Amino acid sequence: MRINLTSVYVDDQDKALRFYTEVLGFVPKTDVPTGEYRWLTVVSPDAPDGVELLLEPDAHPAAKAFKEALAADGIPLTQFAVDDVAAEHDRLRRLGVLFTQEPVDMGPVTTAVFDDTCGNLIQIAQYR
């Protein structure tokens, strides 16, 4: 058994696709119309056949409430691994990304948290 797909709830799929590709650097994998929305996934360019991230519409009231509650409490929805949190923080900051937590060294891991512009807080982490 392995993880092949995970989701982030987004308020606008087009905006999310731009942010997750043009800013974060993921690449589009699947884009299939499903009525009002799309089955829209991105992957790491380093692992094009790896885990897909579904940019899932937050149209369901429970999804919106879940996102809002996490964001209000400052809790990241998910975490992405990076090789160097400080370098990634600097790169994203230059692209205008808003960080809610600057890089913090916690021994075996360094983390930072940013706003994905789609209603989510996302944590980046560097493990040693």
N, C-alpha and C positions, 0 to 999 in steps of 0.2 A: 504494500500500500504506500502511496506517496501523494503529496499535495501537487495538483496540477493547475488549480485555479483558486483565486481568492478575489474578493471584491472590495471596492471602495464605493460608497454611495456618493453620487455627485449631483449637483443641482442643474448642471447643463453639460451634456455629453460633448458638444463641440468645444466649449471652453475647457473642459477637462482634458480632452485629447490634445489641444494646443499646449496646455500647461505640462502635462505628463510627458509629451514628446519634445517640444521646443525648449522647455526649461529644465525638466528633470533628466531628459535624455533617453527615455524609453522609446521603443519603436512600435508602430502599429503591427498587430498580428492578425486580428479578425475584426471585420466590420460587416455585419449582416443585418439588414433591416428586419425588425420584428414588430411591425405596426408603427405605433407612435414613436417608439424608441429603437435602439440598435443593440445587438450583441456586439459590444465594442471592447476589444482587449488590446493591451500593450504588453510587451515583454522587454527584458533587459537585452541590449544589443550584444552583451557577452554570452547570453544564453537564449538564443532565438527559439529553441525548442523546449525551454524551461517553463517555469511557473508563469501562467498568464494572470494579469491583473485586469479584472473586469471593471470597466467604468460604468457602474450600474446606476440607473436613474433612482433618485430618492423620492419618487412619486408616492410611494406608500406612506401613509401618515406615521407608521411606526418607525420607518427609516429616518424621516425628518426629526422626530422626537429623539431618537437614539443619537443622531449626529449632534443635535443641539445640546443635549445633556452632556455628552462627552466634551464638546468644545467649551461649554460653560464651566466645566470642572477642570479644564486644561489637560484632559486625557487624550493622548494620541490614539487615533483609530487603528493605525498599524505602524510597522517599522520596516525600514529598508536598510540593508547593510551597505556600508561604504568602506573603502580602504582607508580613508583619511577624513575624519569628521571636520577638522579645522579647514582643510583645503576645500571640501565640498561646501561648507558653510560660507566661506569667502566667495566661491564661484556663484552660489545661489544668491547671496546677498548682492553681488554686482549685477545680477539679473533682476533685482527688485523684489526678491522673495522676502516676506515678512517672517521673522523668527520670533516665536514666543518663548523659547528657551535657547540661550546661547550655548555653545559647546561646554559640557561639564564632564570632567574626568572623574570617573567613579571606580578607579582601580582597574578591573579587568575589561571595562567598557567605557567608551566616551560617547555621549549622546548630545543631540540638539533636536529641537522641535520647531517645525515651521507650519504655516498656514498654506494649504494647497489651493486656495482661492475658490474652492468648490464646497466649502463647509466643513472641512476636516483638518485636524491637526495630524501631522505625520512626523514620526520620529526617525532620525537617521542614527545609526549606531556603528561604531568601530570596535570590534572585539580583538583583544590581544591574546 
